[in-house]
């Protein structure tokens, strides 16, 4: 099965949270309510330096995905 790069998710146990799931490496879930990120990968110390550079762009892409999805509901 081919998955999209980002998925929009919610959960009634967290009524104010909006989750974006990044399905490609490095996989993560971001809660847009508080910008908390949960990484779904194990990283070595060497990987962490590279990840720090890449993380900001991935989180910006996740936020842009959310904005695009919400704008489509408004049409």
N, C-alpha and C positions, 0 to 999 in steps of 0.2 A: 504494500500500500504506500502510495506517495502522500506525504503530509505537506501542508503549506508550511512556510518558514515560521509564521507566527499564528497563534491561536488566541482568541479572546475567550476568557473563562470567568465564571462567577460561581459563588457558592452561598446558599442561604445562611450558613453559619457565620458568614462574614458579609453582612448586608451592605456595608459601605465600601468594600474592597472591589477593585477591578483588576483582574489578573491577565497578564499577557504571558503566554508560554512560547519560548523560542525553542523550536524543535531540532535545530541543527547544532553542530558542535561550535562553541561550547553551549550546551543546553542550560537554560535557566528559566525561572519564573520571576516576573517582577509584579509587585503589587503597586499599582499606580496611585493608590490612596496615600501611601507613605514612602514610595520609591524603594522599598525593601526588596532586595534581590536574593533569591535562593538559587545557588548553583547546583546543578544536578550532575556534576562531574567532579572527579578527584583531580587536583592539580599538584604538580611538583613545584618546588620553589622556583625552578627555571621557568615553568609555565606561567607562574603568577605574574612575573614581570611583563611578559608578552600580553597576558590577559588584561592587565591594567590599561595598556594602550588600546586594546580592542574593545574593552567593556563600554567605554563612553559612547562609541559609535553604535554599538549594538543596542544600548538602552535608548539612544536617540531614535534609532530605527523602530524599536518597539513602540515608542510613544507616537511616532509618525503613523505607524500602522493603526494604532487605536484612533487617532484623529481622523484618518481616512475612513475607517469603518463607521465611526459615529456620524461623519458627514453624509454618508450614504443613507443613513436612516432619516436624515433631515430632508432628503430630496423628495 
